[in-house]
Amino acid sequence: MHPHIREAVSLLGSGRPGSAGGVGSEAEFREPGGISVVAGHIYVADTNNHAIRVAALGTLEVSTLEIKGLK
C-alpha cells in the first residue's frame, strides 16, 4: 500500500511469467504463491519455478535463493 496515493503498488515483477532476476519490475516470477519479510529481505515462494526468490528491501534486486548442499 502506497501511503501517499493510498493504492496497492507492485514493487517486484514485470507481470510476464519467467525466472529472470533483476531490479524491481525487471524481475519475472511464475505464479508467486506467498511472501515473507525477514531482516530487510522479501522472500517470495515462486510456485511454478519451484524456487524461493529473494529481494533486498533497500535495492529491490531479485535473485533466486541458493542453499549449497540442498537438492
C-alpha positions as a Python dict, from the first residue, in 0.01 Angstrom:
ca = {
    (1, 'M'): (0, 0, 0),
    (2, 'H'): (149, 329, -108),
    (3, 'P'): (98, 575, 180),
    (4, 'H'): (54, 887, -35),
    (5, 'I'): (-174, 765, -313),
    (6, 'R'): (-348, 500, -99),
    (7, 'E'): (-329, 235, -367),
    (8, 'A'): (-159, -102, -383),
    (9, 'V'): (151, -82, -599),
    (10, 'S'): (368, -362, -733),
    (11, 'L'): (734, -334, -634),
    (12, 'L'): (857, -660, -784),
    (13, 'G'): (786, -839, -1109),
    (14, 'S'): (718, -744, -1469),
    (15, 'G'): (387, -927, -1495),
    (16, 'R'): (541, -1163, -1751),
    (17, 'P'): (597, -1525, -1647),
    (18, 'G'): (959, -1630, -1622),
    (19, 'S'): (1254, -1669, -1391),
    (20, 'A'): (1471, -1367, -1472),
    (21, 'G'): (1624, -1174, -1187),
    (22, 'G'): (1674, -801, -1190),
    (23, 'V'): (1574, -488, -1007),
    (24, 'G'): (1207, -433, -920),
    (25, 'S'): (988, -458, -1229),
    (26, 'E'): (1268, -620, -1435),
    (27, 'A'): (1228, -945, -1240),
    (28, 'E'): (998, -1226, -1353),
    (29, 'F'): (801, -1475, -1146),
    (30, 'R'): (589, -1774, -1239),
    (31, 'E'): (291, -1778, -1002),
    (32, 'P'): (422, -1625, -680),
    (33, 'G'): (235, -1801, -401),
    (34, 'G'): (339, -1632, -78),
    (35, 'I'): (573, -1377, 75),
    (36, 'S'): (762, -1323, 397),
    (37, 'V'): (967, -1024, 511),
    (38, 'V'): (1266, -1103, 733),
    (39, 'A'): (1569, -892, 825),
    (40, 'G'): (1547, -648, 535),
    (41, 'H'): (1464, -905, 267),
    (42, 'I'): (1143, -1011, 92),
    (43, 'Y'): (1119, -1387, 31),
    (44, 'V'): (878, -1500, -242),
    (45, 'A'): (758, -1857, -293),
    (46, 'D'): (775, -1873, -674),
    (47, 'T'): (547, -2173, -717),
    (48, 'N'): (585, -2278, -1080),
    (49, 'N'): (957, -2202, -1087),
    (50, 'H'): (993, -2433, -785),
    (51, 'A'): (1212, -2171, -621),
    (52, 'I'): (1238, -1923, -339),
    (53, 'R'): (1320, -1578, -471),
    (54, 'V'): (1470, -1310, -250),
    (55, 'A'): (1478, -932, -284),
    (56, 'A'): (1669, -686, -69),
    (57, 'L'): (1434, -415, 56),
    (58, 'G'): (1693, -142, 1),
    (59, 'T'): (1763, -217, -366),
    (60, 'L'): (1474, -445, -476),
    (61, 'E'): (1735, -664, -650),
    (62, 'V'): (1569, -1004, -708),
    (63, 'S'): (1763, -1330, -719),
    (64, 'T'): (1696, -1698, -662),
    (65, 'L'): (1784, -1832, -317),
    (66, 'E'): (2053, -2099, -337),
    (67, 'I'): (2140, -2322, -44),
    (68, 'K'): (2457, -2522, -101),
    (69, 'G'): (2420, -2896, -38),
    (70, 'L'): (2040, -2891, -75),
    (71, 'K'): (1895, -3076, -373),
}
